[in-house]
């Protein structure tokens, strides 16, 4: 019997369109002979199922039990494939909702999602593992006056990055080179979140590494002999182009970056990044498809943690699908792997 999969996309943040693009890609790639796939779009105005059989009609979702009505019958879901970037998909809110209803889902759980989404809270936890360094930073809970700002950032060296503490896709993120640029960058970041992270810029090469867990007995057993019950993908190097100094929103989604997979780097560096990612996946309690981002300081031979994306992009040109293809795994196989692992929990 085919299982009902709710493909949940959209959300309440500036990443709405990115989520829709990811969701549409997953929908196209999933095997519809194995699963009944329902596109569920969530917005602040309402949640709805996009019914393809009736000209894309929007059918309301009953949020009391997360069901939709089809031909007069309630449809209940065996699994939620969450592809909502940002709030409320990546910060644990949806996970808590599904936990209460007893609906399985493909992502990290409530606690891990909540922690990892907030960079100001996650970075100290990652640093405490001793596996990887993090940049010096300060967390702002409200906009400071100029005197207080100077005091808070006195130990930080320019250039700095200013970003929403809980956010993604580099929305409202600014690279600040001079003190007079700092306050405008902080104000911009506060338009996206109630807390703002100011951190030192680490000079180096940016690398990303995807990790996904599979169910015991999977055909993927043995693909990574060093990594039990997980696929740790070949790493990607991110090289911004066209005047972009870092992997900002335009570089991510408008083609202003070169993404080299597998990265052209010494094998020992690649292996180290994979090993750190594998261990962080477990230490942070991750599930599903996750991507870890780093900066590698070649001069000092030090690896710095940037962030963990617990719902990374899944559009046709997104990083993790490219990494999977480099390993010989199609996007369809990647998504089925994630579904089967979640159902087996």
N, C-alpha and C positions, 0 to 999 in steps of 0.2 A: 504494500500500500504506500502510495506517495505521501511524503511528509509535507506539511504546510510550513513554509518559511516566510516570515515577515522580514522583508528587506527594508530596514528602517533608515531613512535619510532625511536631510533637511536640517532642522535645528534653529536655534535662536541667536546665533552669532554671525559675525562677518564672514564665516566660512560656509554659509548656506549654499552658495552656488558651487563651491568646490565639492561639498557633500553630494549634491545632486549629480554632478559629473561622475563622482566615484560610484554612486549608487546605480546609475544607468549602465556603467561599465560592468559592474558585478552582475546586474540583471541579464545583460546580454551574454555573459560568459557562463552563467550557471546552467547546468543540465536540466532543462525543463521536462525531460522524460523521467527524471528521478525525483524532482521536487515540484510542488505547486508553489510558485514564487509570487508573493504579493508586494507590490511597491507601496510602502507606507511612508507618507511624507508628513513630517511634523513641523508646525509653525506655531507661533504664539497665538494666532487666530484660531487654530484648530488642527486636529490630526485627521488625515484621510487616506483612504486606499484609492489609488489610481486604477480604475477598472478598464483594462484594455479592450474588453468585449463591448463596451458601451461608449466608444469614442472618448476615452480618457476621462470618464465621469468621475467626480470626486465623491467617494462614499465615506461618510463619517466613521471614525473609529470609536467604539465604545470603550472609553478609558477606564471604566469600572472593572472590566475583565480583559481588556485588550483583545477585542474581537471585532470582526466586521460582518455585515449581513450580505449574503450572496444568494440570490434566488429564494429569498425568504427564510434562509437557514443561517444560523450563526456559524462562522468559521473560527475555529480556535487554532492557535499556532503551536507547532512543536518546538519552534526555535525562532529567536529574533537574531537576524544577521544585522548587527548595528554598524552603520557606516556614517554616523553623525559626527562630524568633526566639531570640536569645541562644545559649547553648552547646548543641550544637556547630555550629549552622548559620551564625551571624552572625560567628563568631570565626575562621573559616578552617579549622576541623578537618574538616568534611565536604568542603570544597573540596579539601583535600590528599588525602583518601581517594579522591575521584572522579578527581583528577588521576592518581593512581597506577594506577587501573583503566582510565583512558582514557574515562571517561563524561563527556559534555558536561553543563553545568548552566547555570542561568539567572542566577546571581548574579555578584558580583565574585569575582575569583580569590583564591587563598590569601593572598598577601601583602597585598593591599588590605583584605581582610576582617579579617585579624589586626590591621593597623594601625588601621583606623577603629573597630573595636570597643573599643579601649582609649583612652578619652578623654584620659588622661594623656600618652599618646604621640602621639595624633593632633593634639591642639590645637596643640602647638608646630610641627608640620609645616605645618598650615594657616596659622598666624601667619607662618611664614617665606615664604609666597607673597606677602605684602603685599596680598592681595585683601580681607581682612576682619580685624577685630580679634578677640581672644579675651580672656576675663576672666583677671585675675590669680589664680593658684592655687598649691597645693602638693600633692604626691603623697606619700601615706603608704604605706610598705611593711609596717608593723606598727603595732600600737596603741602610741602614745607615752605616757610618763607626763605628768603635768600640766605640769611645768616645761618639758619638751621640746616639748610641744604649744604652749605659749605662745610659745616661741622660733620655732617653725616658722610660726606664723600671725601673727606680730607685724606683718607688712606688709599683712595683709589686713583690709579694712574690712567690718564687719557691715552688713547681713545676709549670711550665707554659705549656699552650697549644699554639702551633703555627700552624696556618691553613690559607689556602687561604680565603680571605674575602668573596669571592663569589665562592662557590663550594659545593660539596656534597659527600656522601659516604665515608667521611673521607680520600679522596684522598689527598696526600701530607700533611697530618696532623701528627704532632709529639708532644709527651709529653717530655718536657725538664726539667731535674732535676738539671742541673748545668749550670752556666754561659757559660762555654766553649762549650756547646752543642747548644747554642741559635742561633749563626750565621749560622751554617750548616742547622738548621731547617728552618730558615728564607729563605735561598737560595733555599731550596727544595720547600717551599710554593710558592715562586715567579716563579717557573717553571710552576705553574698551574694557576696563576692569577697575575694581575698587582698591587693588594693591598693585604696586609697580616695582619692578626689579631693576636696579642699576648695577651693572657688573662690568668688570674690566674686559677689554677685548683681548683675546689671546690670538697672537699672530701664528698662522700655520695653515695646514691643509685640512679641509673639511671632509670627513668620511662618515658614511652612513652604513648601518648593518641591520638587516632584517632578520628576525627570528620568529619561528612559529612552532608550536607544539603539535604533535600528532598523537592519535590514539594508539594504545598498545596493540601490537599485532598488525600495524599498518605496513603497507608495502614499502614505506619509506625507511623502515628499520634498516640500519646499516649504511644509509646514504652518507651520513656524517659519522664515521666510527667513533670520533672523539666526543660527540655530543649526543647523549642518550635521550631518546624520545623527542628530539627537536631537530628541525632543519635550521642551520645557521647559514645564511646566504652569503655569496661572494660580496665583498664590500664595494661601495660606490664612492668615487670622489666627486665632489661638487665644485665646479669651477665657474663662478659668476663671470659674465661677459657683458659687453655693451655698456661699460661704465658703472656697473653694479658692484659695490665693494663687498657685499655679503649676499647670502641666499635669502633675499627679501621676497615679498609677495610676487612682484613682477618676474624675478628670476625663477621662482618656483613654477608659475603658471602661465607666463607669457613668453617663454622661450629664451630668457636672458641668462642662460647657464648651460654649460656643458656638463653632462653627467656621464662619467666614465665607469662602466661596469664590465668586468671586474676592474678595480682601480689599479693603476700602474704604479705599484709601490713595492718595496721589499717584502718578500714572503713572510718574514718574521713580524713585520708591522701588521700586515693583513691578519695573520694568525692571532696576534695579540688582541686586536680589535674584536675578532670573532669570539675569542675566549672570554674577554671582559663582558661582551654582550650576552653570551650564554649564561654566565654566572649572575649578572644583574637581573636577567629574566627571572631566575629562580628567587634571588634575594628580595626582589621587589614584589614577588607573588604574581607575576604576569600570566596571562592566558591569551590565546588567539594570536593574531598577526601583530607584531610589535616592531617598531624601528627605533634604533638607538643612534643618536647623532653625536659626533665628536670633532674636536680640533686636535690635530697632531702637530706639536711644535718640533720641527725637525732638528733645529739647532740644539735644543735641550733634550731631544728624544723623550719627550713627555706627552702623554695622552690626556686630554681634558674632555670631560663630559659636558655636552651642551644640553641635551634634553632627551626624553623618551617619548615617542609618539605611540600611544596605545591604540589609536585608530588612524593609521597612516593612510595617505591618499591611495586610491585604487583606480584612478583614471588610466587610460591606455598608456600614458607616458609617465606614470608615477614610478617612484624609485623601487619599491618592493616588487611589483610585478616584473620589472626589468631584471632585478636580481634573481627572481625565481626562474625566469626564462634562461638566464645565464647558467643556471644549474640544471636546465633541462626539464623544468616544470612549467606547464602552461598556466595562465591565470585561472582557467576553469578548474584545473587540478588543485591549484592553491586554495581556491575558495571551497571546493568540496572537502579538502583536507581539514580546513578550519571548521566546517559544519560538522563533519563526522567526529572530530575531537570534542567539540562542544556537546554533541548529543551523547557521547560516551561518558561524560562526566557524571 
